[in-house]
Amino acid sequence: VTAGNMAIGASNLPADGYYSGFFIGRELHAMGINMNFAPTVDLYLNPYAHVIGPRAFSDNPVQAASLAVAFFHGLADAGIICTAKHFPGHGNTDMDSHTGLPVISTDFATLWDSELVPYRFLIREGLPAIMSGHIAYPVITGDSKPASLSPRMLTGVLREKLNFGGIIITDDLQMEGVMIDGLDQGEIALAALKAGNDMVMISRGPETHELIRKTLLRAVREDPVFKTSVRQSVLRILEAKLKWIKKPGGVPLYPDAANLKNLIPDREGKDYFLSLAGRSATVFRDEGLPFSPRKEKKVLLVGQYDDFLKTGKTRIPWADSLSINYNPFYSADKDEVQRVKNRAKDYDTVVFCLANPRSLQILKGLKELGGRVIVLSVLTPVYLREVPWVSTAIAVYGTGIESFQAGFAVIMGDFKSEGRPPFTMPPFP
């Protein structure tokens, strides 16, 4: 598990962008996968953009663009087709396009100087593919269609203004954000291709695939303009295959199954991602650092990840553990909050893993413990703004064991972290 895009933003080193892409790409290559729907280049502009959060490099367009370019070249050097997403930008909304259609009231001048900057950089560098997002920009397009179904956004902006000649593929067409006007999946796919996409993504269901195939085949037979457009899309796809797959050292059609155990996980990559997790770890509040507990002191580890509890027990063998659930994502019931509160009150120190709104709600129940709580934040650290009473807080940006090892190493004083917050922490209302 990688340290995550936000970890790359926290280190702010293009080399970390490159090697993250490269080592991810090398494992994909070994498995015979030739295209990666990454990186996410959305800017982290809305603190409640939970679906983007740690998937973003930064809230700064130039920083995000520079790191995205490096990531792209890392993937490219591993022979993988890179796909930047979610065009034209999903980071300035609190709505998740999996469950509804986000509407962003941004004008084109603002978009040009913010969310479009990473695409402007990447296209100049030869980016081969872009994923269109299910986000509406009515001020720009003049309607409420998602960008993935908008000719003005895909043809007018992406093809004509940004001069992108590569492949455009939709985000999953089974997401709620694209299900508009009572259209069935076949009609949505047809609208997506007519809007300027070259490919459509469907995550599941052979029945859905068959419906789409029949709808598109009928349109090709009956509509000569659409048929010409499909031919142009096929040409772009074939050109990408020739450039990326057929070249010497390209991704094989059939992976070497007998050798996969030696290639995955990538041994160099595993060491690299541990170093990135350490390099990017960020101290937000340091009153209780370093933490050097004596054995007679009672320590409780509270978290939703087995690797967090496992790593904590490795570093503090006499500590007790309390597991909490990650879901439901947005809330914790009163009984869960009280259960943790009752257990934690008898301990000298509680090391708490903060990951989402649910765990934030549980953490707020420990306010009376004050300085006895040490927070290890994972994924986005934005939730720390709601608990100003926490005086010791460290952030890592992934949920793999490497990130937890790095976080505990900072807590225990093994090294001083050099990571910096990759976004401006907004004040809590």
HUFENDA-V985390 format. One line per field, one symbol per residue. ss: DSSP state (H for helix, E for strand, - for the rest). phi: phi as a letter, one per 30 degrees, with the letter a starting at -180 (. if undefined). A space follows every 50 residues. Layout:
# HUFENDA-V985390
ss: ???
phi: ???
This chain:
# HUFENDA-V985390
ss: ----HHHHHHH--HHHHHHHHHHHHHHHHH----EE---E---------- --HHH-----HHHHHHHHHHHHHHHHH---EEEEEEE------------- -EE----HHHHH----HHHHHHHHH---EEEE--EE-HHHH----EHHH- HHHHHHHHHHH-----EEEEEE---HHH------HHHHHHHHHHH---EE E----HHHHHHHHHHHHHHHHH-HHHHHHHHHHHHHHHHHHHHH------ ------HHHHHHH---HHHHHHHHHHHHHH-EEEEE------------EE EEE--HHHHHHHHHH----EEEE----------HHHHHHHHHHH----EE EEEE--HHHHHHHH--HHHHHHEEEEE---HHHHHH-----EEEE----- HHHHHHHHHHH------------------
phi: .ddjdddddddhceddddddddddddddeddiccbbdacdcdddccdcdd dchddddaccdddddddddddedddddcicdcbdacdckcccbcccddca cdccccdddddecbdddedddddddjedabcdccbcbdddcibcddedcc edddddcddddchdcddcbddedcdddcdbhidddddddddddddkdcbb cbdajdddedededdddddddcbdddeddddddddddddddddccddeid dddcddedcdddcbdddddddddddddddcebdcbbeccdcbddddddbb cbaccedddddddddbeddcbbdbddcdecabddddddeddddddccdbc ccccbaeddddddedceddhddccccdbiddddddcbdddcbbbcbbbbd ddddddddddedidacdcdbedaddddde
